[in-house]
């Protein structure tokens, strides 16, 4: 099943790499594609798990568009900056 989730805070390939790496750890996921420009995460996974992955993305700092405001949005943005930095370091190490 293809799941598409529009998220906030995706800025670069580091963000995309972190998202892919973390989602692919789940045995229910067979593939992940991240459209950085559109802010869309596409997940090939078993049925009935969309909300689970929306929660995982939120915990990583990439909340579904329109689901966080105020302090929660600021926290998510801060988490995404860390996630982005980790992704960039991973990309440099793996080259």
N, C-alpha and C positions, 0 to 999 in steps of 0.2 A: 504494500500500500504506500502511495506517495503522500507525504504530509508536507504542507508548506506553512511556515510560520514567519510572518513579517515581524522583525525585531528591531530594536533601537540599539545604538552605540557601536555598530560594526564600522570600523574605520579603515582596516587594512588587511593584508594577507596574514598578518600575525593573529588578528582576531579570528579570521576564517580558519586558520590552522588549529587554534585552540578549540574552537567549536567542533571541528571535525574530529580531532583527537579524542575529546571527551565524549561525544555522542557515539563514536564507533566502539567505545569500551562496552557499550550495552549490547548484549547478545541479540536483542530484538531488532537491531539496526543492521542493515546490509549495505547501506551507502549514505553518504551525506554530501550535499553540494551547497556552497554558500555563495550567493550573489551579493558581493560587497556593495556595489552601486545601488541596488534596489533594497538592500537590507533584508533579504529573504533567505531563510534556511530551508532547504529541501531535504527531507529525510525519507529514505526507503526503509520502512519498518512494518512490523506486524500491526494488525488493526487494533483500534481501541486504546492507543497509547499517546495520542496527541497531547493531552493535558500533562502527562508525565514529562514529556520532552519540553513543553512550555515551561514547566517548573524548573527543569534542569538548566535551561537557558537563562532563566531569571536568576538562579543561584550563581551562574557564571558572570552575570552583569549584562545580559542581553535580554531584557524583558520584551515580551510581546508588545507590539506597538499599541499604545493607548491603555495599558494595564497598570502603569505606575505613575504617580504624581508626587510632587514635593520632595520630602526627605527620602522616600523609597526610590524615587527616580535618581536623586543625587547619589545614593548608595550604589545603585546599579551602575551608574556612570563611573564611579570610582573603581568598582570591581572590574568593569570592562577595560579600564586603563591598565590595570595589573595583568589581566588576561592577555591583552594586546602585547604588553612587554614580554610576557612569558613566551607567547607565540613567536615573536620576533627573535628572541634568543634561541628557541628551539630550531627555527629555520636556519639561523647562522651556524649552529652546531652541526646540523644534519647536512650541510652543504659540503 
